[in-house]
């Protein structure tokens, strides 16, 4: 959801694939939330200039189809990205829609809405992993090291 905010601020129309618990948040941030039937639902909302996949949950085939090829898809955490010809780096500026290129550099500090964070000591990594896998936690979980 963090990429939604500067994109919307820069004038981009954002369509966000979300689970039930994030649907309201996506709307509050200015995105059009989509929960199921990803390709058909997105196409019903309009054409796609670029796809940013931060979830890494196996939707790259759909992302590539919607964007018209892998060169307009960025994947942050999907290990299958190379299999689809998708990079994990920023694409060339010419491949980005104009509003996107304007939004990132000028986003004011302190105005970016972040998810709550829950810090847990490294010794509780197994519990943190269990929480994340359960889907019951909306917070970002940060493992801390004792100094």
Number of C-alpha atoms within 10 A of each C-alpha: 17 13 14 19 23 23 22 17 18 19 14 19 19 22 20 23 22 19 13 11 12 16 17 14 14 23 14 12 17 18 22 18 22 20 14 13 9 17 14 11 15 20 11 9 13 10 12 17 15 23 23 17 21 15 14 14 11 14 16 24 15 13 25 20 13 22 16 16 15 22 16 23 30 23 24 17 14 19 12 16 20 12 10 14 13 22 18 17 10 14 14 9 10 8 14 16 16 13 16 19 16 15 18 15 9 11 15 10 6 6 9 12 10 11 11 10 11 13 13 15 12 14 12 12 15 10 12 20 11 13 15 15 10 9 9 10 14 14 14 13 17 14 14 13 9 6 3
